Amino acid sequence: MRTLTRLSKAPEAAPAKATEAAPAKATEAAPAKATEAAPAKAPEAAEVRKEQIGRNKGDGPLARDPRSSTSTADSHRHESAIKHVTGRAAYIDDLPAPADALHIALGFSPVAHGRLTRLDLEAVKRAPGVVDVISVVDIPGHTDIGPVFPGDPLFADDEISYAGQTLFAVAATSHKAARLAVRAAVVEIDEQPASLDPLKAAERGEVVRPTHVQQRGDWQQALSKAEHVLEGEQFVGGQEHFYLEGQACLVTPSEDEGVVVYTSNQHPSETQKLVSEVLAVPFHAVTVETRRMGGGFGGKETQASPWACIAALIARRTGRAARLRLPRAEDTRATGKRHPFYNRYRLGFDAEGVLAGGEITVIGDCGYSPDLSEAIVDRAMFHADNAYSLGAARVTGHRARTHTASNTAFRGFGGPQGMMIIEAAMDDIARHLGEDPLSVRKRNFYRAGRDVTHYGQQVDQYPLLSEIVERLELSSDYWTRREAIRAHNAASPVVKKGLALTPVKFGISFTARHLNQAGALLHVYTDGSVMINHGGTEMGQGLHTKICQVAARELGLDMARVRITATRTDKVPNTSPTAASSGADLNGMAARDAASQLRERLFDFAAEHYQLDREGMRLAGGELLAGHGESSRRIAWGELVQAAYLSRISLSANGFYSTPLIHYDRDTGSGRPFYYFAYGAAVAEVSLDTLSGEYRVERVDILHDVGDSLNPAIDTGQVEGGFIQAMGWLTSEELKWDARGRLLSDGPATYKIPTYGDLPPAFNVELLQGHPNSQASIYRSKAVGEPPFMLGISVWSALRDALSSLSDYRQSPRLDTPATPERVLMAAQALRRSVNGSTP
């Protein structure tokens, strides 16, 4: 992925180097280098040399003084921003490997279902450049690498479960030689019909995990006594992760039986576990490192591990480094997607559209194995209410098994699919009653007396829902535009406009309780510089930047004094995946804990060493501040660190954090699975050609709740990116399989992600100010990775609004997703037939 861009002259480079060089008082040679690099610093260099006269070299280096004019502004740029734009940020395929490193290519099943009757690899072994060939019989340890539940064989043994399933691996002296050798394999499969319909699979009881139910109140009585009852159903399509950096890893053998795994990976600790089990070695023999990813979105939470396991096998068998990277088409066919869902509702409501209760059913298409589907369908169930009180309700979740790649985590983790059904219901109820959908939505918001979810959690900060929507109504001129759009549609027979305002309430925490923990490791070196490491991974979302900010804030330092290192399992062990929007919440608190320990340790030392009052000490601006008035004392950070080192005070700390309060009982389907909720709302306006189905998004207005933002610039980018990604999921990104279960949309020519040209001409994004998190999160901030994704539902709802104008807003069209122009056109034709009295 790295480009070889070179800057002929970097305007900011010289000052930055000068700043780094000037305070470098570590050795006697350092001042000379500083003098050569920046002659203006010569007096300071001379001063440094004068300070060192007579010093015992064993005292250790003089510490840097980190005082500078630069501040730890909240909107600090991404810690790798310059590396990204100049092409110097190293991704997995950029890492240098030994000259004798091997390259791996894989053999995949061409059919979706059947029995493997013959796998002859003799010709493959004899192919030019081939060094090793492995299949399931060559695995010394576990052959099943299911992340939570069994069902994911590393290589197919007997049963073939999807087209793209790995059969064998070839290691050769070049990538080309390995790929050519794969073609020499003799593969015979007794092909059988593939099950591709999750609805029929669920009806037959073909599931990867048992059905789960959440229920509160007498939902049947609520339906029987309701003034109105509506039913509806929808299909919600899946989504390819389409990360820019594909699945990739580099594995080198280490001493004894170990390996070091460099991987593009959201869950290094899980990969460490699986590699060790496959190799049949202890966990401590496997070290996994991830510096950064070129995108993840959930697709590298569990499904980066198989490739690391295969490369580790090759590396141990041959004693040589092994590199594996999947070409785009193979990556797309071999890995899982966002779960497609079939959703149904039957809801009762009064004359105002307020829900009395009912039932909602969600059926997730899980693919061939459990993977993370238990938790993903659970989260779809948790979010089947979105921002609305369902009343007395039952929510049922089915996990259907089909012969496709095992579907997996994707931004929102099932939450977006669950929200879709209740948002469809809100539109349907509004058309049934002749009301504006926004009015019906607002009447159903969680409020006093109706503030408990269908799984028994009390909703905190629910007034934010109303405040966000009311502010957005005003700032976007919703009602004025609504009248103008109605007038336009009445006068325009072909081009219709649509408008929708949809809210988001998204729960933050892993629903698997044990994952809500994190660790951090912080070192202060004797020159005063700080190194922080934590268990989270960086995939472009700015997590490392935020962690550096936390460390700098706790120690009162400039951001330039804090560096972060690659996530490694030998530094912070037993980590959770960077997922569930919890990266900053968990790892930020762990980093804060580590920095707080060190700060308090330095305060204790300073009180004794300098004979200062311990009460009221603080670190700010690169100094220790103590006392008041005439008795105040200011000690430079560098001096404090040096004194602590010479007094044998530890300058390292381990931090840890576990989320409090959360619990969930699956037997009763109730509990508090989320630490808090994040809120937001979006207004989308679309223009739609009803004769072609083509449309465009004209304007989007967003107001989103991030509590007290850790970094407003990064958070705003997350809101913008999440919205556009969701817009693609709901409109243009269509996954297509043929009748035999082979994925047809396996690359950018057949799978259409949003591009720059799809951006709304007017795109207004604002972060809600003045509403800190009610829970004790890191500096009262809120997670921002996943919640903004659901804001994109407003585009889909606006398309339904435009279509509904064909019936003078009396009917609500069914519009499955992705709402491609073809689907939109068919919905328009069905509405016209219905309005004209013919059978749709």
Secondary structure, DSSP 8 states (H G I E B T S, - for coil): -------S--TTHHHHHHHHHTT--SSSHHHHHHHHH-GGGHHHHHHHHHHHTT--GGG---------S----TT---TTHHHHHHT-S--GGGS---TT-EEEEEEE-SSSSEEEEEEE-HHHHHSTTEEEEE-GGG-SS-SB--SSSS--BSS--SEE-STT-EEEEEEESSHHHHHHHHTT-EEEEEE------HHHHHHTT-EEEEEEEEEES-HHHHHHH-SEEEEEEEEE--B----SS-SEEEEEE-STT-EEEEE--S-HHHHHHHHHHHHT--GGGEEEEES--S--TTTTTSTTHHHHHHHHHHHHHHSS-EEEE--HHHHHHHS--B--EEEEEEEEE-TT--EEEEEEEEEEE-TTS-TTHHHHHHHHHHTTTTTB---EEEEEEEEE--SS------TTTTHHHHHHHHHHHHHHHHHHHT--HHHHHHHTB-BTTB-B-TTS-B-TTTHHHHHHHHHHHHHTTHHHHHHHHHHHHHH-SSEEEEEEEEEEEEEES-SSGGG-EEEEEEEE-TTS-EEEEES---SSSSHHHHHHHHHHHHHT--GGGEEE--EETTTS-S---S-TT-HHHHHHHHHHHHHHHHHHHHHHHHHHHTT---TT-EEETTEEEES-GGG-EEEEHHHHHHHHHHTT---EEEEEEE--S-EEETTTTEEE--SEEEEEEEEEEEEEETTT--EEEEEEEEEE--BS-S-HHHHHHHHHHHHHHHHHHHHT----B-TTS-BS--STTTS----GGGS-SEEEEEE--S---SS--GGGB---SSGGGGGGHHHHHHHHHHHHGGGTTS------BS--HHHHHHHHHHHHHHHTTS--
